[in-house]
Amino acid sequence: MPFGAANYRLMAIGLAVILAGFFIMTLDKEEFGFGFLGLTLGPLVVLSGFIIEFFAILKNPKA
């Protein structure tokens, strides 16, 4: 198996963080999403989710 249980767990966490970031972006009440949630917090959460996914893929499954 190319991935271990820890890799899949990190991938699931990363996916949940990405989805949470997109959900945060939808909570912005400013016009066209130009508020703090739509322009700053949401994209940062999505970016952190992609970083988690990156480490989940590169993590050694035996360690």
C-alpha positions as CSV (number, residue, x, y, z in Angstrom):
1,M,0.0,0.0,0.0
2,P,1.4,3.4,-0.9
3,F,-0.2,5.1,2.0
4,G,-0.7,4.0,5.6
5,A,-3.5,4.7,8.0
6,A,-1.9,7.9,9.3
7,N,-1.7,9.2,5.7
8,Y,-5.4,8.6,5.1
9,R,-6.3,10.2,8.4
10,L,-4.3,13.3,7.5
11,M,-5.9,13.4,4.1
12,A,-9.4,13.3,5.7
13,I,-8.4,16.1,8.1
14,G,-7.0,18.2,5.2
15,L,-10.2,17.7,3.2
16,A,-12.3,18.7,6.2
17,V,-10.2,21.9,6.6
18,I,-10.6,22.7,2.9
19,L,-14.3,22.3,3.1
20,A,-14.5,24.4,6.3
21,G,-12.6,27.2,4.5
22,F,-15.1,27.2,1.7
23,F,-17.9,27.3,4.2
24,I,-16.3,30.2,6.0
25,M,-16.1,32.1,2.7
26,T,-19.9,31.6,2.2
27,L,-20.6,33.2,5.7
28,D,-19.3,36.6,4.5
29,K,-22.2,39.1,4.4
30,E,-20.4,41.8,2.5
31,E,-21.4,42.4,-1.1
32,F,-19.7,39.9,-3.5
33,G,-17.8,38.4,-0.5
34,F,-15.4,41.3,-0.1
35,G,-15.3,41.2,3.7
36,F,-12.8,39.7,6.1
37,L,-14.3,36.2,5.9
38,G,-14.4,36.0,2.1
39,L,-11.0,37.6,1.4
40,T,-8.8,36.8,4.3
41,L,-9.9,34.1,6.7
42,G,-11.5,31.6,4.3
43,P,-8.6,31.5,1.8
44,L,-6.1,31.1,4.6
45,V,-8.0,28.1,6.0
46,V,-8.3,26.6,2.5
47,L,-4.5,27.1,2.0
48,S,-3.8,25.4,5.3
49,G,-5.9,22.5,4.2
50,F,-3.9,22.1,1.0
51,I,-0.7,22.2,3.1
52,I,-2.0,19.4,5.3
53,E,-2.8,17.4,2.1
54,F,0.7,18.0,0.8
55,F,2.2,16.6,4.0
56,A,-0.3,13.7,4.1
57,I,0.9,12.7,0.6
58,L,4.6,13.0,1.4
59,K,4.6,11.5,4.9
60,N,6.4,8.2,5.1
61,P,3.8,5.5,5.8
62,K,6.1,3.4,7.9
63,A,7.0,6.2,10.3
